[in-house]
Amino acid sequence: MNVIPTQLPGVLVIEPNVFGDERGFFYESFNARALAQATGLELNFVQDNHSRSRQGVLRGLHYQLQDTQGKLVRVTVGEVLDVAVDIRRSSAHFGQWVAVRLSAQNHRQLWVPEGFAHGFVVLSEVAEFLYKTTDYYNPQAERCLRWDDPTLAIDWQLDEAPQLSAKDQAGQWLRDADLFP
């Protein structure tokens, strides 16, 4: 596998080795030993999640203050713009974000460690998004930042306003949010 650091330390793009021919393709979407050898990360995933969304749906920016989750994310159908935001006040990169296109065609994955808010917007007609988490979902600990916070100024690469859940519409501004120390 190929591991590409992003401008945010700890957030990694992971490109698996894909073997393909006229019949299709094969790749290991997760191998704990190979990931540890390539990144130094020894992760214990406890939950897998799968969502399907239409074009223009934006999910995020989500995080949990307790039972924090590291996430290994990928797309199996379509394409998304995936975003991670450093929300650790003590970090030299606080408030900075990185965006990566993940698609069924490029097979890329993104590792989003604890201490980061995460979200994505669907760029294709439909997208199926899968992710592994390092802790169980705790709805009482979940928080949400506004996708359109001008302090963050995330370029979501949208031509029109996204479709949001009620939870995401009620997201907090970075300046008002409960964040990591």
Rosetta constraint file for C-alpha pairs under 8 A:
AtomPair CA 1 CA 14 HARMONIC 6.97 0.50
AtomPair CA 1 CA 15 HARMONIC 5.59 0.50
AtomPair CA 1 CA 16 HARMONIC 4.44 0.50
AtomPair CA 1 CA 17 HARMONIC 5.24 0.50
AtomPair CA 1 CA 34 HARMONIC 7.78 0.50
AtomPair CA 1 CA 38 HARMONIC 7.33 0.50
AtomPair CA 2 CA 14 HARMONIC 5.91 0.50
AtomPair CA 2 CA 15 HARMONIC 4.96 0.50
AtomPair CA 2 CA 16 HARMONIC 6.38 0.50
AtomPair CA 2 CA 17 HARMONIC 7.65 0.50
AtomPair CA 2 CA 38 HARMONIC 7.80 0.50
AtomPair CA 3 CA 12 HARMONIC 6.63 0.50
AtomPair CA 3 CA 13 HARMONIC 5.84 0.50
AtomPair CA 3 CA 14 HARMONIC 4.71 0.50
AtomPair CA 3 CA 15 HARMONIC 6.30 0.50
AtomPair CA 3 CA 38 HARMONIC 6.92 0.50
AtomPair CA 3 CA 39 HARMONIC 7.22 0.50
AtomPair CA 4 CA 12 HARMONIC 5.77 0.50
AtomPair CA 4 CA 13 HARMONIC 4.97 0.50
AtomPair CA 4 CA 14 HARMONIC 6.32 0.50
AtomPair CA 4 CA 15 HARMONIC 7.96 0.50
AtomPair CA 5 CA 9 HARMONIC 7.11 0.50
AtomPair CA 5 CA 10 HARMONIC 7.47 0.50
AtomPair CA 5 CA 11 HARMONIC 6.64 0.50
AtomPair CA 5 CA 12 HARMONIC 4.86 0.50
AtomPair CA 5 CA 13 HARMONIC 6.36 0.50
AtomPair CA 6 CA 10 HARMONIC 7.86 0.50
AtomPair CA 6 CA 11 HARMONIC 5.97 0.50
AtomPair CA 6 CA 12 HARMONIC 5.83 0.50
AtomPair CA 6 CA 13 HARMONIC 7.07 0.50
AtomPair CA 6 CA 98 HARMONIC 7.24 0.50
AtomPair CA 7 CA 11 HARMONIC 7.98 0.50
AtomPair CA 7 CA 98 HARMONIC 7.08 0.50
AtomPair CA 8 CA 86 HARMONIC 7.63 0.50
AtomPair CA 8 CA 93 HARMONIC 6.86 0.50
AtomPair CA 8 CA 96 HARMONIC 7.63 0.50
AtomPair CA 8 CA 97 HARMONIC 7.31 0.50
AtomPair CA 8 CA 98 HARMONIC 6.93 0.50
AtomPair CA 10 CA 111 HARMONIC 7.87 0.50
AtomPair CA 10 CA 112 HARMONIC 7.45 0.50
AtomPair CA 10 CA 113 HARMONIC 6.58 0.50
AtomPair CA 11 CA 84 HARMONIC 7.80 0.50
AtomPair CA 11 CA 110 HARMONIC 7.16 0.50
AtomPair CA 11 CA 111 HARMONIC 5.53 0.50
AtomPair CA 11 CA 112 HARMONIC 5.27 0.50
AtomPair CA 11 CA 113 HARMONIC 6.54 0.50
AtomPair CA 12 CA 110 HARMONIC 5.70 0.50
AtomPair CA 12 CA 111 HARMONIC 5.10 0.50
AtomPair CA 12 CA 112 HARMONIC 7.19 0.50
AtomPair CA 13 CA 108 HARMONIC 6.71 0.50
AtomPair CA 13 CA 109 HARMONIC 5.76 0.50
AtomPair CA 13 CA 110 HARMONIC 4.67 0.50
AtomPair CA 13 CA 111 HARMONIC 6.48 0.50
AtomPair CA 14 CA 108 HARMONIC 5.76 0.50
AtomPair CA 14 CA 109 HARMONIC 4.99 0.50
AtomPair CA 14 CA 110 HARMONIC 6.01 0.50
AtomPair CA 14 CA 111 HARMONIC 7.41 0.50
AtomPair CA 15 CA 107 HARMONIC 6.65 0.50
AtomPair CA 15 CA 108 HARMONIC 4.89 0.50
AtomPair CA 15 CA 109 HARMONIC 6.44 0.50
AtomPair CA 16 CA 27 HARMONIC 6.74 0.50
AtomPair CA 16 CA 28 HARMONIC 6.96 0.50
AtomPair CA 16 CA 29 HARMONIC 6.97 0.50
AtomPair CA 16 CA 107 HARMONIC 7.07 0.50
AtomPair CA 16 CA 108 HARMONIC 7.07 0.50
AtomPair CA 17 CA 27 HARMONIC 6.13 0.50
AtomPair CA 17 CA 28 HARMONIC 7.57 0.50
AtomPair CA 18 CA 25 HARMONIC 6.65 0.50
AtomPair CA 18 CA 26 HARMONIC 5.88 0.50
AtomPair CA 18 CA 27 HARMONIC 4.81 0.50
AtomPair CA 18 CA 28 HARMONIC 7.93 0.50
AtomPair CA 19 CA 25 HARMONIC 5.38 0.50
AtomPair CA 19 CA 26 HARMONIC 5.21 0.50
AtomPair CA 19 CA 27 HARMONIC 6.26 0.50
AtomPair CA 20 CA 24 HARMONIC 5.50 0.50
AtomPair CA 20 CA 25 HARMONIC 3.88 0.50
AtomPair CA 20 CA 26 HARMONIC 6.27 0.50
AtomPair CA 21 CA 25 HARMONIC 6.38 0.50
AtomPair CA 30 CA 35 HARMONIC 7.61 0.50
AtomPair CA 31 CA 35 HARMONIC 6.08 0.50
AtomPair CA 32 CA 36 HARMONIC 6.09 0.50
AtomPair CA 32 CA 42 HARMONIC 7.18 0.50
AtomPair CA 32 CA 43 HARMONIC 7.21 0.50
AtomPair CA 33 CA 37 HARMONIC 6.18 0.50
AtomPair CA 34 CA 38 HARMONIC 6.10 0.50
AtomPair CA 35 CA 39 HARMONIC 5.87 0.50
AtomPair CA 35 CA 40 HARMONIC 7.37 0.50
AtomPair CA 35 CA 41 HARMONIC 6.73 0.50
AtomPair CA 35 CA 42 HARMONIC 7.69 0.50
AtomPair CA 36 CA 40 HARMONIC 4.61 0.50
AtomPair CA 36 CA 41 HARMONIC 4.72 0.50
AtomPair CA 36 CA 42 HARMONIC 5.28 0.50
AtomPair CA 36 CA 43 HARMONIC 7.85 0.50
AtomPair CA 37 CA 41 HARMONIC 7.83 0.50
AtomPair CA 43 CA 134 HARMONIC 7.00 0.50
AtomPair CA 44 CA 134 HARMONIC 5.76 0.50
AtomPair CA 45 CA 132 HARMONIC 6.06 0.50
AtomPair CA 45 CA 133 HARMONIC 5.30 0.50
AtomPair CA 45 CA 134 HARMONIC 4.39 0.50
AtomPair CA 45 CA 135 HARMONIC 7.00 0.50
AtomPair CA 46 CA 132 HARMONIC 7.41 0.50
AtomPair CA 46 CA 133 HARMONIC 6.10 0.50
AtomPair CA 46 CA 134 HARMONIC 5.59 0.50
AtomPair CA 46 CA 135 HARMONIC 5.85 0.50
AtomPair CA 46 CA 136 HARMONIC 6.56 0.50
AtomPair CA 47 CA 132 HARMONIC 5.74 0.50
AtomPair CA 47 CA 133 HARMONIC 5.33 0.50
AtomPair CA 47 CA 134 HARMONIC 7.08 0.50
AtomPair CA 47 CA 135 HARMONIC 6.97 0.50
AtomPair CA 47 CA 136 HARMONIC 6.26 0.50
AtomPair CA 48 CA 130 HARMONIC 7.18 0.50
AtomPair CA 48 CA 131 HARMONIC 5.67 0.50
AtomPair CA 48 CA 132 HARMONIC 4.48 0.50
AtomPair CA 48 CA 133 HARMONIC 6.40 0.50
AtomPair CA 49 CA 130 HARMONIC 5.60 0.50
AtomPair CA 49 CA 131 HARMONIC 5.28 0.50
AtomPair CA 49 CA 132 HARMONIC 6.42 0.50
AtomPair CA 50 CA 128 HARMONIC 6.94 0.50
AtomPair CA 50 CA 129 HARMONIC 5.61 0.50
AtomPair CA 50 CA 130 HARMONIC 4.47 0.50
AtomPair CA 50 CA 131 HARMONIC 6.62 0.50
AtomPair CA 51 CA 128 HARMONIC 5.60 0.50
AtomPair CA 51 CA 129 HARMONIC 5.19 0.50
AtomPair CA 51 CA 130 HARMONIC 6.58 0.50
AtomPair CA 52 CA 126 HARMONIC 7.13 0.50
AtomPair CA 52 CA 127 HARMONIC 5.66 0.50
AtomPair CA 52 CA 128 HARMONIC 4.40 0.50
AtomPair CA 52 CA 129 HARMONIC 6.34 0.50
AtomPair CA 53 CA 57 HARMONIC 6.26 0.50
AtomPair CA 53 CA 122 HARMONIC 6.93 0.50
AtomPair CA 53 CA 126 HARMONIC 5.68 0.50
AtomPair CA 53 CA 127 HARMONIC 5.52 0.50
AtomPair CA 53 CA 128 HARMONIC 6.62 0.50
AtomPair CA 54 CA 122 HARMONIC 6.56 0.50
AtomPair CA 54 CA 124 HARMONIC 7.69 0.50
AtomPair CA 54 CA 125 HARMONIC 5.90 0.50
AtomPair CA 54 CA 126 HARMONIC 4.39 0.50
AtomPair CA 54 CA 127 HARMONIC 6.52 0.50
AtomPair CA 55 CA 121 HARMONIC 7.80 0.50
AtomPair CA 55 CA 122 HARMONIC 4.89 0.50
AtomPair CA 55 CA 123 HARMONIC 5.56 0.50
AtomPair CA 55 CA 124 HARMONIC 5.47 0.50
AtomPair CA 55 CA 125 HARMONIC 4.74 0.50
AtomPair CA 55 CA 126 HARMONIC 5.44 0.50
AtomPair CA 55 CA 127 HARMONIC 7.54 0.50
AtomPair CA 56 CA 121 HARMONIC 6.30 0.50
AtomPair CA 56 CA 122 HARMONIC 5.38 0.50
AtomPair CA 56 CA 123 HARMONIC 6.46 0.50
AtomPair CA 56 CA 158 HARMONIC 7.79 0.50
AtomPair CA 56 CA 161 HARMONIC 7.79 0.50
AtomPair CA 56 CA 162 HARMONIC 5.00 0.50
AtomPair CA 56 CA 163 HARMONIC 5.83 0.50
AtomPair CA 57 CA 121 HARMONIC 5.63 0.50
AtomPair CA 57 CA 122 HARMONIC 5.62 0.50
AtomPair CA 57 CA 162 HARMONIC 5.59 0.50
AtomPair CA 57 CA 163 HARMONIC 4.55 0.50
AtomPair CA 57 CA 164 HARMONIC 6.25 0.50
AtomPair CA 58 CA 119 HARMONIC 7.23 0.50
AtomPair CA 58 CA 120 HARMONIC 5.68 0.50
AtomPair CA 58 CA 121 HARMONIC 4.16 0.50
AtomPair CA 58 CA 122 HARMONIC 6.57 0.50
AtomPair CA 58 CA 162 HARMONIC 5.83 0.50
AtomPair CA 58 CA 163 HARMONIC 5.97 0.50
AtomPair CA 58 CA 164 HARMONIC 5.77 0.50
AtomPair CA 59 CA 119 HARMONIC 5.33 0.50
AtomPair CA 59 CA 120 HARMONIC 5.49 0.50
AtomPair CA 59 CA 121 HARMONIC 6.40 0.50
AtomPair CA 59 CA 164 HARMONIC 6.76 0.50
AtomPair CA 59 CA 165 HARMONIC 7.55 0.50
AtomPair CA 59 CA 168 HARMONIC 7.03 0.50
AtomPair CA 60 CA 117 HARMONIC 7.80 0.50
AtomPair CA 60 CA 118 HARMONIC 6.00 0.50
AtomPair CA 60 CA 119 HARMONIC 3.95 0.50
AtomPair CA 60 CA 120 HARMONIC 6.46 0.50
AtomPair CA 60 CA 144 HARMONIC 6.56 0.50
AtomPair CA 60 CA 145 HARMONIC 7.20 0.50
AtomPair CA 60 CA 146 HARMONIC 7.79 0.50
AtomPair CA 60 CA 147 HARMONIC 6.74 0.50
AtomPair CA 60 CA 168 HARMONIC 6.24 0.50
AtomPair CA 61 CA 117 HARMONIC 5.43 0.50
AtomPair CA 61 CA 118 HARMONIC 4.85 0.50
AtomPair CA 61 CA 119 HARMONIC 4.50 0.50
AtomPair CA 61 CA 120 HARMONIC 7.83 0.50
AtomPair CA 61 CA 144 HARMONIC 5.36 0.50
AtomPair CA 61 CA 145 HARMONIC 5.13 0.50
AtomPair CA 61 CA 146 HARMONIC 6.62 0.50
AtomPair CA 61 CA 147 HARMONIC 6.10 0.50
AtomPair CA 61 CA 168 HARMONIC 7.52 0.50
AtomPair CA 61 CA 171 HARMONIC 7.94 0.50
AtomPair CA 62 CA 117 HARMONIC 5.17 0.50
AtomPair CA 62 CA 118 HARMONIC 5.22 0.50
AtomPair CA 62 CA 119 HARMONIC 6.35 0.50
AtomPair CA 62 CA 142 HARMONIC 6.95 0.50
AtomPair CA 62 CA 143 HARMONIC 5.83 0.50
AtomPair CA 62 CA 144 HARMONIC 4.59 0.50
AtomPair CA 62 CA 145 HARMONIC 6.63 0.50
AtomPair CA 63 CA 68 HARMONIC 7.36 0.50
AtomPair CA 63 CA 69 HARMONIC 7.60 0.50
AtomPair CA 63 CA 115 HARMONIC 7.78 0.50
AtomPair CA 63 CA 116 HARMONIC 6.78 0.50
AtomPair CA 63 CA 117 HARMONIC 4.88 0.50
AtomPair CA 63 CA 118 HARMONIC 6.59 0.50
AtomPair CA 63 CA 142 HARMONIC 5.70 0.50
AtomPair CA 63 CA 143 HARMONIC 5.41 0.50
AtomPair CA 63 CA 144 HARMONIC 6.40 0.50
AtomPair CA 64 CA 68 HARMONIC 5.12 0.50
AtomPair CA 64 CA 69 HARMONIC 6.95 0.50
AtomPair CA 64 CA 138 HARMONIC 7.54 0.50
AtomPair CA 64 CA 141 HARMONIC 5.06 0.50
AtomPair CA 64 CA 142 HARMONIC 4.30 0.50
AtomPair CA 64 CA 143 HARMONIC 5.80 0.50
AtomPair CA 65 CA 141 HARMONIC 5.55 0.50
AtomPair CA 65 CA 142 HARMONIC 6.73 0.50
AtomPair CA 65 CA 143 HARMONIC 7.41 0.50
AtomPair CA 65 CA 178 HARMONIC 7.94 0.50
AtomPair CA 65 CA 179 HARMONIC 7.20 0.50
AtomPair CA 65 CA 180 HARMONIC 6.98 0.50
AtomPair CA 66 CA 138 HARMONIC 7.84 0.50
AtomPair CA 66 CA 141 HARMONIC 5.50 0.50
AtomPair CA 67 CA 135 HARMONIC 6.00 0.50
AtomPair CA 67 CA 136 HARMONIC 6.88 0.50
AtomPair CA 67 CA 137 HARMONIC 7.42 0.50
AtomPair CA 67 CA 138 HARMONIC 6.69 0.50
AtomPair CA 67 CA 141 HARMONIC 7.30 0.50
AtomPair CA 68 CA 114 HARMONIC 5.81 0.50
AtomPair CA 68 CA 115 HARMONIC 7.62 0.50
AtomPair CA 68 CA 134 HARMONIC 7.84 0.50
AtomPair CA 68 CA 135 HARMONIC 6.42 0.50
AtomPair CA 69 CA 113 HARMONIC 7.17 0.50
AtomPair CA 69 CA 114 HARMONIC 5.46 0.50
AtomPair CA 69 CA 133 HARMONIC 5.63 0.50
AtomPair CA 69 CA 134 HARMONIC 5.19 0.50
AtomPair CA 69 CA 135 HARMONIC 5.14 0.50
AtomPair CA 69 CA 136 HARMONIC 7.47 0.50
AtomPair CA 69 CA 137 HARMONIC 7.90 0.50
AtomPair CA 70 CA 111 HARMONIC 7.43 0.50
AtomPair CA 70 CA 112 HARMONIC 5.67 0.50
AtomPair CA 70 CA 113 HARMONIC 4.24 0.50
AtomPair CA 70 CA 114 HARMONIC 4.72 0.50
AtomPair CA 70 CA 133 HARMONIC 5.54 0.50
AtomPair CA 70 CA 134 HARMONIC 5.23 0.50
AtomPair CA 70 CA 135 HARMONIC 7.43 0.50
AtomPair CA 71 CA 110 HARMONIC 7.91 0.50
AtomPair CA 71 CA 111 HARMONIC 5.83 0.50
AtomPair CA 71 CA 112 HARMONIC 5.08 0.50
AtomPair CA 71 CA 113 HARMONIC 6.30 0.50
AtomPair CA 71 CA 114 HARMONIC 7.92 0.50
AtomPair CA 71 CA 131 HARMONIC 6.23 0.50
AtomPair CA 71 CA 132 HARMONIC 5.54 0.50
AtomPair CA 71 CA 133 HARMONIC 4.68 0.50
AtomPair CA 71 CA 134 HARMONIC 6.70 0.50
AtomPair CA 72 CA 109 HARMONIC 6.70 0.50
AtomPair CA 72 CA 110 HARMONIC 5.71 0.50
AtomPair CA 72 CA 111 HARMONIC 4.56 0.50
AtomPair CA 72 CA 112 HARMONIC 6.34 0.50
AtomPair CA 72 CA 131 HARMONIC 5.36 0.50
AtomPair CA 72 CA 132 HARMONIC 5.18 0.50
AtomPair CA 72 CA 133 HARMONIC 6.68 0.50
AtomPair CA 73 CA 109 HARMONIC 5.45 0.50
AtomPair CA 73 CA 110 HARMONIC 5.31 0.50
AtomPair CA 73 CA 111 HARMONIC 6.55 0.50
AtomPair CA 73 CA 112 HARMONIC 7.87 0.50
AtomPair CA 73 CA 129 HARMONIC 7.26 0.50
AtomPair CA 73 CA 130 HARMONIC 5.76 0.50
AtomPair CA 73 CA 131 HARMONIC 4.19 0.50
AtomPair CA 73 CA 132 HARMONIC 6.56 0.50
AtomPair CA 74 CA 102 HARMONIC 6.42 0.50
AtomPair CA 74 CA 103 HARMONIC 7.41 0.50
AtomPair CA 74 CA 107 HARMONIC 7.24 0.50
AtomPair CA 74 CA 108 HARMONIC 6.50 0.50
AtomPair CA 74 CA 109 HARMONIC 4.68 0.50
AtomPair CA 74 CA 110 HARMONIC 6.73 0.50
AtomPair CA 74 CA 129 HARMONIC 5.92 0.50
AtomPair CA 74 CA 130 HARMONIC 5.38 0.50
AtomPair CA 74 CA 131 HARMONIC 6.26 0.50
AtomPair CA 75 CA 79 HARMONIC 6.74 0.50
AtomPair CA 75 CA 80 HARMONIC 7.47 0.50
AtomPair CA 75 CA 102 HARMONIC 6.00 0.50
AtomPair CA 75 CA 103 HARMONIC 5.18 0.50
AtomPair CA 75 CA 104 HARMONIC 5.44 0.50
AtomPair CA 75 CA 107 HARMONIC 7.22 0.50
AtomPair CA 75 CA 108 HARMONIC 7.90 0.50
AtomPair CA 75 CA 109 HARMONIC 7.72 0.50
AtomPair CA 75 CA 127 HARMONIC 6.98 0.50
AtomPair CA 75 CA 128 HARMONIC 5.71 0.50
AtomPair CA 75 CA 129 HARMONIC 4.56 0.50
AtomPair CA 75 CA 130 HARMONIC 6.04 0.50
AtomPair CA 76 CA 103 HARMONIC 6.79 0.50
AtomPair CA 76 CA 104 HARMONIC 4.60 0.50
AtomPair CA 76 CA 107 HARMONIC 7.71 0.50
AtomPair CA 76 CA 127 HARMONIC 7.43 0.50
AtomPair CA 76 CA 128 HARMONIC 5.61 0.50
AtomPair CA 76 CA 129 HARMONIC 6.42 0.50
AtomPair CA 76 CA 130 HARMONIC 7.31 0.50
AtomPair CA 77 CA 103 HARMONIC 6.91 0.50
AtomPair CA 77 CA 104 HARMONIC 5.07 0.50
AtomPair CA 77 CA 126 HARMONIC 7.23 0.50
AtomPair CA 77 CA 127 HARMONIC 4.96 0.50
AtomPair CA 77 CA 128 HARMONIC 4.92 0.50
AtomPair CA 77 CA 129 HARMONIC 7.49 0.50
AtomPair CA 78 CA 103 HARMONIC 5.62 0.50
AtomPair CA 78 CA 104 HARMONIC 5.65 0.50
AtomPair CA 78 CA 105 HARMONIC 7.90 0.50
AtomPair CA 78 CA 123 HARMONIC 7.73 0.50
AtomPair CA 78 CA 124 HARMONIC 5.38 0.50
AtomPair CA 78 CA 125 HARMONIC 7.15 0.50
AtomPair CA 78 CA 126 HARMONIC 5.82 0.50
AtomPair CA 78 CA 127 HARMONIC 4.38 0.50
AtomPair CA 78 CA 128 HARMONIC 6.74 0.50
AtomPair CA 79 CA 101 HARMONIC 6.93 0.50
AtomPair CA 79 CA 102 HARMONIC 5.73 0.50
AtomPair CA 79 CA 103 HARMONIC 4.14 0.50
AtomPair CA 79 CA 104 HARMONIC 6.62 0.50
AtomPair CA 79 CA 122 HARMONIC 6.25 0.50
AtomPair CA 79 CA 123 HARMONIC 5.56 0.50
AtomPair CA 79 CA 124 HARMONIC 5.27 0.50
AtomPair CA 79 CA 126 HARMONIC 7.78 0.50
AtomPair CA 79 CA 127 HARMONIC 5.91 0.50
AtomPair CA 80 CA 101 HARMONIC 5.76 0.50
AtomPair CA 80 CA 102 HARMONIC 5.50 0.50
AtomPair CA 80 CA 103 HARMONIC 6.39 0.50
AtomPair CA 80 CA 120 HARMONIC 6.25 0.50
AtomPair CA 80 CA 121 HARMONIC 5.47 0.50
AtomPair CA 80 CA 122 HARMONIC 4.45 0.50
AtomPair CA 80 CA 123 HARMONIC 5.16 0.50
AtomPair CA 80 CA 124 HARMONIC 7.06 0.50
AtomPair CA 80 CA 127 HARMONIC 7.01 0.50
AtomPair CA 81 CA 99 HARMONIC 6.35 0.50
AtomPair CA 81 CA 100 HARMONIC 5.69 0.50
AtomPair CA 81 CA 101 HARMONIC 4.59 0.50
AtomPair CA 81 CA 102 HARMONIC 6.38 0.50
AtomPair CA 81 CA 120 HARMONIC 5.44 0.50
AtomPair CA 81 CA 121 HARMONIC 5.40 0.50
AtomPair CA 81 CA 122 HARMONIC 6.61 0.50
AtomPair CA 81 CA 123 HARMONIC 6.85 0.50
AtomPair CA 81 CA 156 HARMONIC 7.11 0.50
AtomPair CA 82 CA 99 HARMONIC 5.43 0.50
AtomPair CA 82 CA 100 HARMONIC 5.23 0.50
AtomPair CA 82 CA 101 HARMONIC 6.09 0.50
AtomPair CA 82 CA 102 HARMONIC 6.76 0.50
AtomPair CA 82 CA 118 HARMONIC 7.66 0.50
AtomPair CA 82 CA 119 HARMONIC 6.03 0.50
AtomPair CA 82 CA 120 HARMONIC 4.32 0.50
AtomPair CA 82 CA 121 HARMONIC 6.76 0.50
AtomPair CA 83 CA 97 HARMONIC 6.77 0.50
AtomPair CA 83 CA 98 HARMONIC 5.65 0.50
AtomPair CA 83 CA 99 HARMONIC 4.43 0.50
AtomPair CA 83 CA 100 HARMONIC 6.59 0.50
AtomPair CA 83 CA 118 HARMONIC 5.74 0.50
AtomPair CA 83 CA 119 HARMONIC 5.30 0.50
AtomPair CA 83 CA 120 HARMONIC 5.80 0.50
AtomPair CA 84 CA 97 HARMONIC 5.52 0.50
AtomPair CA 84 CA 98 HARMONIC 5.53 0.50
AtomPair CA 84 CA 99 HARMONIC 6.69 0.50
AtomPair CA 84 CA 112 HARMONIC 6.66 0.50
AtomPair CA 84 CA 116 HARMONIC 6.04 0.50
AtomPair CA 84 CA 117 HARMONIC 5.66 0.50
AtomPair CA 84 CA 118 HARMONIC 4.68 0.50
AtomPair CA 84 CA 119 HARMONIC 6.72 0.50
AtomPair CA 85 CA 94 HARMONIC 7.94 0.50
AtomPair CA 85 CA 95 HARMONIC 6.25 0.50
AtomPair CA 85 CA 96 HARMONIC 5.73 0.50
AtomPair CA 85 CA 97 HARMONIC 4.24 0.50
AtomPair CA 85 CA 98 HARMONIC 6.69 0.50
AtomPair CA 85 CA 116 HARMONIC 5.20 0.50
AtomPair CA 85 CA 117 HARMONIC 5.04 0.50
AtomPair CA 85 CA 118 HARMONIC 6.48 0.50
AtomPair CA 86 CA 91 HARMONIC 7.66 0.50
AtomPair CA 86 CA 93 HARMONIC 6.32 0.50
AtomPair CA 86 CA 94 HARMONIC 5.13 0.50
AtomPair CA 86 CA 95 HARMONIC 5.43 0.50
AtomPair CA 86 CA 96 HARMONIC 5.70 0.50
AtomPair CA 86 CA 97 HARMONIC 6.34 0.50
AtomPair CA 86 CA 115 HARMONIC 6.44 0.50
AtomPair CA 86 CA 116 HARMONIC 4.63 0.50
AtomPair CA 86 CA 117 HARMONIC 6.61 0.50
AtomPair CA 87 CA 91 HARMONIC 7.96 0.50
AtomPair CA 87 CA 94 HARMONIC 5.54 0.50
AtomPair CA 87 CA 95 HARMONIC 5.87 0.50
AtomPair CA 87 CA 115 HARMONIC 5.88 0.50
AtomPair CA 87 CA 116 HARMONIC 5.38 0.50
AtomPair CA 87 CA 117 HARMONIC 6.53 0.50
AtomPair CA 87 CA 179 HARMONIC 6.04 0.50
AtomPair CA 87 CA 180 HARMONIC 6.21 0.50
AtomPair CA 88 CA 94 HARMONIC 5.71 0.50
AtomPair CA 88 CA 115 HARMONIC 5.72 0.50
AtomPair CA 88 CA 116 HARMONIC 7.29 0.50
AtomPair CA 88 CA 179 HARMONIC 6.58 0.50
AtomPair CA 88 CA 180 HARMONIC 4.68 0.50
AtomPair CA 88 CA 181 HARMONIC 5.68 0.50
AtomPair CA 89 CA 94 HARMONIC 5.66 0.50
AtomPair CA 89 CA 179 HARMONIC 7.15 0.50
AtomPair CA 89 CA 180 HARMONIC 6.09 0.50
AtomPair CA 89 CA 181 HARMONIC 5.10 0.50
AtomPair CA 90 CA 94 HARMONIC 7.17 0.50
AtomPair CA 90 CA 181 HARMONIC 5.86 0.50
AtomPair CA 95 CA 151 HARMONIC 7.84 0.50
AtomPair CA 95 CA 152 HARMONIC 6.23 0.50
AtomPair CA 95 CA 174 HARMONIC 7.99 0.50
AtomPair CA 96 CA 152 HARMONIC 6.90 0.50
AtomPair CA 97 CA 152 HARMONIC 7.49 0.50
AtomPair CA 97 CA 154 HARMONIC 7.30 0.50
AtomPair CA 100 CA 110 HARMONIC 7.87 0.50
AtomPair CA 102 CA 106 HARMONIC 6.75 0.50
AtomPair CA 102 CA 107 HARMONIC 6.98 0.50
AtomPair CA 102 CA 108 HARMONIC 5.58 0.50
AtomPair CA 102 CA 109 HARMONIC 6.69 0.50
AtomPair CA 103 CA 107 HARMONIC 5.99 0.50
AtomPair CA 103 CA 108 HARMONIC 6.83 0.50
AtomPair CA 112 CA 116 HARMONIC 6.76 0.50
AtomPair CA 112 CA 118 HARMONIC 7.48 0.50
AtomPair CA 115 CA 180 HARMONIC 6.48 0.50
AtomPair CA 117 CA 144 HARMONIC 7.81 0.50
AtomPair CA 117 CA 145 HARMONIC 7.60 0.50
AtomPair CA 121 CA 156 HARMONIC 7.20 0.50
AtomPair CA 121 CA 162 HARMONIC 7.85 0.50
AtomPair CA 122 CA 126 HARMONIC 6.90 0.50
AtomPair CA 122 CA 127 HARMONIC 6.25 0.50
AtomPair CA 123 CA 127 HARMONIC 8.00 0.50
AtomPair CA 138 CA 142 HARMONIC 6.57 0.50
AtomPair CA 143 CA 171 HARMONIC 7.64 0.50
AtomPair CA 143 CA 178 HARMONIC 7.68 0.50
AtomPair CA 144 CA 167 HARMONIC 7.63 0.50
AtomPair CA 144 CA 168 HARMONIC 6.54 0.50
AtomPair CA 144 CA 170 HARMONIC 7.80 0.50
AtomPair CA 144 CA 171 HARMONIC 4.75 0.50
AtomPair CA 144 CA 172 HARMONIC 6.20 0.50
AtomPair CA 145 CA 149 HARMONIC 7.75 0.50
AtomPair CA 145 CA 168 HARMONIC 7.68 0.50
AtomPair CA 145 CA 171 HARMONIC 4.61 0.50
AtomPair CA 145 CA 172 HARMONIC 4.69 0.50
AtomPair CA 145 CA 173 HARMONIC 5.90 0.50
AtomPair CA 145 CA 174 HARMONIC 6.34 0.50
AtomPair CA 145 CA 177 HARMONIC 7.16 0.50
AtomPair CA 146 CA 168 HARMONIC 6.90 0.50
AtomPair CA 146 CA 169 HARMONIC 7.25 0.50
AtomPair CA 146 CA 170 HARMONIC 7.46 0.50
AtomPair CA 146 CA 171 HARMONIC 4.46 0.50
AtomPair CA 146 CA 172 HARMONIC 5.36 0.50
AtomPair CA 146 CA 173 HARMONIC 5.69 0.50
AtomPair CA 146 CA 174 HARMONIC 7.60 0.50
AtomPair CA 147 CA 154 HARMONIC 7.58 0.50
AtomPair CA 147 CA 168 HARMONIC 7.84 0.50
AtomPair CA 147 CA 171 HARMONIC 7.67 0.50
AtomPair CA 148 CA 152 HARMONIC 7.69 0.50
AtomPair CA 148 CA 153 HARMONIC 6.87 0.50
AtomPair CA 148 CA 154 HARMONIC 7.06 0.50
AtomPair CA 149 CA 153 HARMONIC 6.22 0.50
AtomPair CA 149 CA 154 HARMONIC 7.79 0.50
AtomPair CA 149 CA 173 HARMONIC 5.95 0.50
AtomPair CA 149 CA 174 HARMONIC 7.05 0.50
AtomPair CA 150 CA 154 HARMONIC 7.89 0.50
AtomPair CA 151 CA 174 HARMONIC 7.30 0.50
AtomPair CA 152 CA 174 HARMONIC 7.88 0.50
AtomPair CA 158 CA 162 HARMONIC 7.51 0.50
AtomPair CA 164 CA 168 HARMONIC 5.80 0.50
AtomPair CA 164 CA 169 HARMONIC 6.10 0.50
AtomPair CA 165 CA 169 HARMONIC 6.21 0.50
AtomPair CA 166 CA 170 HARMONIC 6.37 0.50
AtomPair CA 167 CA 171 HARMONIC 6.67 0.50
AtomPair CA 172 CA 176 HARMONIC 6.28 0.50
AtomPair CA 172 CA 177 HARMONIC 5.50 0.50
AtomPair CA 173 CA 177 HARMONIC 6.06 0.50
